[in-house]
Amino acid sequence: MKKKIMSILKKSVAILLMVAIIMPSSLFVFSGNIPEVNAGNGEDSKFQLGPETQITSNSSVKYNLAIYGDKIVWRDYRNENFDIYMYDLSTKKETQITSDLNNQGSPAIYGDKIVW
């Protein structure tokens, strides 16, 4: 069974990988794939970095990034306090999730649920 699983891993089709990077004033998303999986045979996996997409351009501070599927949430200090924002990669739309006068932080996302 172990041998069969290792064989499947070696033949695996591309694995989609999304990496988000928070810069001081912007949030960028990179996508790519890993066409070969390292199955413990000493060979390096290959990673191809795809195009970058800038999803914010304001100069506010951003922290606590979380990703689920094609949705990204983060903590943003653009309104003189920390609020939670979300960006949907499929619709290319940013949404402000919270607008309380107090700070919100540490967002997490799973499915259509966002908690902080």
VOGU-3710 file (C-alpha; in Angstrom, 3 decimals, decimal comma):
1> mkkkimsilk> 0,000/0,000/0,000  2,810/2,408/0,926  4,495/1,734/-2,412  1,260/2,477/-4,285  0,772/5,771/-2,417  4,356/6,839/-3,182  3,760/6,015/-6,859  0,637/8,191/-6,901  2,541/11,046/-5,246  5,314/10,844/-7,842
11> ksvaillmva> 2,774/11,017/-10,671  0,703/13,714/-9,063  -0,671/16,443/-11,258  0,228/20,077/-10,552  -0,424/21,324/-7,052  -1,770/24,848/-6,957  0,011/27,080/-4,511  -0,990/30,579/-3,526  1,406/32,783/-1,607  0,437/36,184/-0,274
21> iimpsslfvf> 3,020/38,740/0,747  2,273/41,808/2,843  4,419/44,810/1,977  4,366/47,965/4,153  1,811/49,683/1,893  0,370/46,984/-0,366  -0,739/43,376/-0,428  0,422/41,177/-3,314  -0,649/37,648/-4,222  1,496/35,248/-6,245
31> sgnipevnag> 0,242/31,991/-7,675  2,115/29,093/-9,152  2,271/25,335/-9,224  4,544/22,487/-8,304  4,517/20,057/-11,245  6,669/17,459/-9,499  6,303/16,331/-5,909  9,407/15,317/-3,951  8,495/11,845/-2,750  11,632/11,353/-0,687
41> ngedskfqlg> 13,771/10,237/-3,609  16,308/13,067/-3,253  15,032/15,032/-6,240  14,083/18,673/-5,797  10,516/19,746/-6,382  10,099/22,363/-9,092  8,241/25,573/-8,304  7,133/28,015/-10,960  6,089/31,423/-9,678  3,132/32,821/-11,575
51> petqitsnss> 2,073/36,415/-12,082  1,632/38,738/-9,129  -1,605/40,537/-8,400  -1,659/43,677/-6,267  -4,860/43,688/-4,237  -4,356/46,828/-2,118  -2,625/50,109/-2,853  -3,311/52,277/0,172  -0,483/53,183/2,542  -2,019/51,652/5,673
61> vkynlaiygd> -0,355/48,988/7,787  -1,578/45,424/7,182  -1,146/42,377/9,458  -2,480/38,896/10,202  -3,112/37,607/6,701  -5,273/34,476/6,293  -6,217/32,662/3,071  -8,960/30,171/2,237  -9,621/29,218/-1,377  -9,785/32,429/-3,382
71> kivwrdyrne> -10,489/34,688/-0,385  -7,878/36,617/1,601  -8,558/38,396/4,903  -6,273/40,699/6,862  -6,124/43,317/9,609  -5,806/46,854/8,158  -5,089/50,208/9,863  -6,514/52,522/7,177  -9,281/54,139/9,303  -7,244/55,138/12,390
81> nfdiymydls> -7,897/51,740/13,947  -7,528/48,090/12,913  -10,451/46,715/10,892  -10,802/43,420/9,013  -10,880/43,418/5,206  -11,383/40,663/2,655  -10,368/40,373/-0,992  -12,035/37,869/-3,318  -9,623/36,837/-6,084  -12,425/35,475/-8,285
91> tkketqitsd> -14,471/38,700/-8,272  -11,484/41,051/-7,760  -13,497/42,826/-5,066  -12,351/44,141/-1,680  -14,864/44,220/1,182  -14,548/45,886/4,570  -15,710/43,252/7,071  -15,652/45,338/10,286  -16,057/49,056/10,991  -16,039/49,228/14,786
101> lnnqgspaiy> -14,256/52,109/16,579  -12,237/49,534/18,532  -9,419/47,479/17,025  -10,129/44,052/15,547  -7,347/41,557/14,943  -6,162/38,076/14,103  -8,676/37,235/11,374  -9,187/33,666/10,227  -11,302/32,368/7,354  -12,810/28,972/6,577
111> gdkivw> -15,462/28,538/3,900  -17,777/31,524/4,121  -16,994/32,189/7,801  -14,602/34,913/8,988  -13,701/35,199/12,676  -11,431/37,605/14,574
//
